[in-house]
Amino acid sequence: SSSAVITVLEPSHGRASSDTVRFRNVSSFDGFTSTILEKAEGYSITKVNDDTYTFSASSGTATSGVKGGGGRVTAGPVTLGT
């Protein structure tokens, strides 16, 4: 299967390239299932600017310009501290 680059809009995210981010509460969209998008090991990101970053995910169609994921998505570290 091919991989596609997904752009994430997270205003003032404070993240850097090579950070690993795990997504939760994602709605499936554009051929990407929530299982793929919420994988436990997370995704290594590439910072675009202070409000956006990208990551590569497998098995979606990634039609250009499609927006999705839902309004309740959270993004954070792979492990939440105890």
TORPAMAR-479583 format. One record per residue: residue number from 1; residue in one letter; x, y, z of N, C-alpha, C in turn. Coordinates in nm, 2 decimals, decimal comma. Layout:
N
<NUM; 'A'; <X; Y; Z>; <X; Y; Z>; <X; Y; Z>> ...
//
This chain:
82
<1; 'S'; <0,08; -0,12; 0,00>; <0,00; 0,00; 0,00>; <0,09; 0,12; 0,00>> <2; 'S'; <0,03; 0,23; -0,05>; <0,11; 0,35; -0,06>; <0,09; 0,44; 0,07>> <3; 'S'; <0,17; 0,53; 0,09>; <0,15; 0,62; 0,20>; <0,12; 0,76; 0,14>> <4; 'A'; <0,05; 0,84; 0,23>; <0,01; 0,97; 0,19>; <0,05; 1,07; 0,30>> <5; 'V'; <0,08; 1,19; 0,26>; <0,11; 1,30; 0,35>; <-0,02; 1,37; 0,40>> <6; 'I'; <-0,04; 1,37; 0,53>; <-0,15; 1,44; 0,58>; <-0,10; 1,57; 0,65>> <7; 'T'; <-0,17; 1,68; 0,63>; <-0,14; 1,80; 0,69>; <-0,24; 1,82; 0,81>> <8; 'V'; <-0,18; 1,85; 0,93>; <-0,26; 1,87; 1,05>; <-0,26; 2,02; 1,08>> <9; 'L'; <-0,38; 2,08; 1,10>; <-0,40; 2,21; 1,15>; <-0,42; 2,21; 1,30>> <10; 'E'; <-0,32; 2,26; 1,37>; <-0,32; 2,27; 1,52>; <-0,26; 2,40; 1,56>> <11; 'P'; <-0,35; 2,50; 1,57>; <-0,29; 2,64; 1,59>; <-0,20; 2,65; 1,72>> <12; 'S'; <-0,09; 2,72; 1,70>; <0,01; 2,73; 1,80>; <0,05; 2,60; 1,87>> <13; 'H'; <0,08; 2,50; 1,78>; <0,11; 2,36; 1,83>; <0,23; 2,35; 1,91>> <14; 'G'; <0,33; 2,43; 1,89>; <0,45; 2,43; 1,97>; <0,54; 2,30; 1,95>> <15; 'R'; <0,51; 2,23; 1,84>; <0,58; 2,11; 1,81>; <0,70; 2,14; 1,71>> <16; 'A'; <0,79; 2,04; 1,71>; <0,91; 2,05; 1,62>; <0,91; 1,93; 1,53>> <17; 'S'; <0,98; 1,94; 1,41>; <1,00; 1,83; 1,32>; <1,07; 1,72; 1,40>> <18; 'S'; <1,03; 1,60; 1,37>; <1,08; 1,47; 1,44>; <1,01; 1,44; 1,57>> <19; 'D'; <0,92; 1,53; 1,62>; <0,84; 1,50; 1,73>; <0,75; 1,38; 1,69>> <20; 'T'; <0,72; 1,30; 1,79>; <0,62; 1,19; 1,76>; <0,49; 1,23; 1,83>> <21; 'V'; <0,38; 1,22; 1,75>; <0,25; 1,26; 1,79>; <0,16; 1,14; 1,78>> <22; 'R'; <0,07; 1,12; 1,88>; <-0,03; 1,02; 1,87>; <-0,16; 1,09; 1,87>> <23; 'F'; <-0,25; 1,05; 1,78>; <-0,38; 1,11; 1,77>; <-0,49; 1,02; 1,83>> <24; 'R'; <-0,59; 1,08; 1,89>; <-0,70; 1,01; 1,95>; <-0,83; 1,08; 1,91>> <25; 'N'; <-0,94; 1,00; 1,92>; <-1,07; 1,05; 1,89>; <-1,08; 1,09; 1,74>> <26; 'V'; <-1,01; 1,02; 1,65>; <-1,02; 1,06; 1,51>; <-1,13; 0,99; 1,44>> <27; 'S'; <-1,20; 1,07; 1,36>; <-1,31; 1,01; 1,27>; <-1,24; 0,96; 1,14>> <28; 'S'; <-1,28; 0,85; 1,09>; <-1,22; 0,80; 0,97>; <-1,26; 0,90; 0,85>> <29; 'F'; <-1,17; 0,92; 0,76>; <-1,20; 1,00; 0,65>; <-1,11; 0,97; 0,53>> <30; 'D'; <-1,16; 0,99; 0,41>; <-1,08; 0,98; 0,28>; <-1,00; 0,85; 0,27>> <31; 'G'; <-1,06; 0,74; 0,32>; <-0,99; 0,61; 0,31>; <-0,90; 0,58; 0,43>> <32; 'F'; <-0,88; 0,67; 0,52>; <-0,80; 0,65; 0,64>; <-0,89; 0,61; 0,75>> <33; 'T'; <-0,87; 0,49; 0,81>; <-0,95; 0,45; 0,92>; <-0,90; 0,51; 1,05>> <34; 'S'; <-0,99; 0,52; 1,15>; <-0,94; 0,57; 1,28>; <-0,83; 0,49; 1,34>> <35; 'T'; <-0,84; 0,36; 1,31>; <-0,73; 0,26; 1,36>; <-0,59; 0,30; 1,30>> <36; 'I'; <-0,59; 0,33; 1,17>; <-0,46; 0,37; 1,11>; <-0,41; 0,51; 1,18>> <37; 'L'; <-0,50; 0,60; 1,18>; <-0,47; 0,74; 1,23>; <-0,43; 0,74; 1,38>> <38; 'E'; <-0,49; 0,65; 1,45>; <-0,47; 0,65; 1,60>; <-0,36; 0,54; 1,64>> <39; 'K'; <-0,28; 0,50; 1,55>; <-0,18; 0,39; 1,59>; <-0,10; 0,42; 1,71>> <40; 'A'; <-0,08; 0,32; 1,79>; <-0,03; 0,34; 1,93>; <0,11; 0,40; 1,92>> <41; 'E'; <0,19; 0,37; 1,82>; <0,33; 0,42; 1,82>; <0,34; 0,57; 1,77>> <42; 'G'; <0,22; 0,62; 1,72>; <0,22; 0,76; 1,68>; <0,29; 0,78; 1,55>> <43; 'Y'; <0,30; 0,91; 1,51>; <0,37; 0,94; 1,38>; <0,47; 1,05; 1,41>> <44; 'S'; <0,58; 1,04; 1,33>; <0,69; 1,14; 1,34>; <0,64; 1,25; 1,24>> <45; 'I'; <0,65; 1,37; 1,29>; <0,59; 1,49; 1,22>; <0,70; 1,57; 1,16>> <46; 'T'; <0,66; 1,65; 1,06>; <0,75; 1,76; 1,00>; <0,67; 1,89; 1,02>> <47; 'K'; <0,74; 1,98; 1,09>; <0,68; 2,11; 1,12>; <0,67; 2,19; 0,99>> <48; 'V'; <0,56; 2,25; 0,95>; <0,54; 2,34; 0,84>; <0,55; 2,48; 0,89>> <49; 'N'; <0,47; 2,51; 0,99>; <0,48; 2,65; 1,05>; <0,42; 2,64; 1,19>> <50; 'D'; <0,39; 2,75; 1,26>; <0,35; 2,74; 1,39>; <0,21; 2,68; 1,41>> <51; 'D'; <0,13; 2,67; 1,30>; <0,00; 2,62; 1,31>; <-0,03; 2,49; 1,24>> <52; 'T'; <0,07; 2,44; 1,16>; <0,05; 2,32; 1,08>; <0,18; 2,23; 1,08>> <53; 'Y'; <0,15; 2,10; 1,07>; <0,26; 2,00; 1,05>; <0,21; 1,89; 0,97>> <54; 'T'; <0,30; 1,81; 0,92>; <0,25; 1,70; 0,83>; <0,31; 1,56; 0,89>> <55; 'F'; <0,24; 1,46; 0,85>; <0,29; 1,32; 0,87>; <0,25; 1,23; 0,76>> <56; 'S'; <0,31; 1,12; 0,75>; <0,28; 1,02; 0,64>; <0,20; 0,91; 0,70>> <57; 'A'; <0,09; 0,87; 0,64>; <0,01; 0,76; 0,69>; <-0,01; 0,66; 0,57>> <58; 'S'; <-0,03; 0,54; 0,61>; <-0,06; 0,44; 0,50>; <-0,20; 0,41; 0,48>> <59; 'S'; <-0,24; 0,36; 0,37>; <-0,36; 0,30; 0,33>; <-0,48; 0,39; 0,32>> <60; 'G'; <-0,46; 0,52; 0,30>; <-0,57; 0,61; 0,26>; <-0,56; 0,65; 0,12>> <61; 'T'; <-0,66; 0,72; 0,07>; <-0,65; 0,77; -0,06>; <-0,60; 0,91; -0,07>> <62; 'A'; <-0,61; 0,99; 0,03>; <-0,55; 1,12; 0,04>; <-0,58; 1,21; -0,08>> <63; 'T'; <-0,71; 1,23; -0,11>; <-0,75; 1,32; -0,21>; <-0,71; 1,46; -0,17>> <64; 'S'; <-0,65; 1,53; -0,26>; <-0,60; 1,66; -0,23>; <-0,71; 1,75; -0,19>> <65; 'G'; <-0,69; 1,82; -0,08>; <-0,79; 1,92; -0,03>; <-0,90; 1,87; 0,05>> <66; 'V'; <-0,91; 1,74; 0,08>; <-1,01; 1,68; 0,16>; <-0,98; 1,71; 0,31>> <67; 'K'; <-1,08; 1,76; 0,38>; <-1,06; 1,78; 0,52>; <-1,13; 1,68; 0,60>> <68; 'G'; <-1,08; 1,64; 0,72>; <-1,15; 1,54; 0,79>; <-1,08; 1,51; 0,93>> <69; 'G'; <-1,13; 1,41; 1,00>; <-1,07; 1,38; 1,12>; <-1,16; 1,41; 1,24>> <70; 'G'; <-1,26; 1,50; 1,22>; <-1,35; 1,53; 1,32>; <-1,31; 1,64; 1,41>> <71; 'G'; <-1,41; 1,69; 1,49>; <-1,38; 1,81; 1,57>; <-1,33; 1,78; 1,71>> <72; 'R'; <-1,32; 1,66; 1,74>; <-1,28; 1,62; 1,88>; <-1,14; 1,55; 1,88>> <73; 'V'; <-1,06; 1,57; 1,78>; <-0,93; 1,50; 1,77>; <-0,84; 1,56; 1,88>> <74; 'T'; <-0,76; 1,47; 1,94>; <-0,66; 1,52; 2,03>; <-0,52; 1,47; 1,98>> <75; 'A'; <-0,42; 1,55; 2,00>; <-0,29; 1,51; 1,96>; <-0,19; 1,53; 2,07>> <76; 'G'; <-0,11; 1,43; 2,10>; <-0,02; 1,44; 2,22>; <0,09; 1,34; 2,21>> <77; 'P'; <0,16; 1,33; 2,31>; <0,27; 1,23; 2,31>; <0,22; 1,09; 2,31>> <78; 'V'; <0,31; 1,00; 2,27>; <0,27; 0,86; 2,26>; <0,23; 0,80; 2,40>> <79; 'T'; <0,31; 0,84; 2,50>; <0,28; 0,80; 2,63>; <0,24; 0,92; 2,71>> <80; 'L'; <0,13; 0,92; 2,78>; <0,08; 1,03; 2,87>; <0,15; 1,00; 3,00>> <81; 'G'; <0,21; 1,10; 3,06>; <0,28; 1,08; 3,18>; <0,18; 1,04; 3,30>> <82; 'T'; <0,23; 0,96; 3,39>; <0,14; 0,92; 3,50>; <0,16; 1,02; 3,62>> 
//
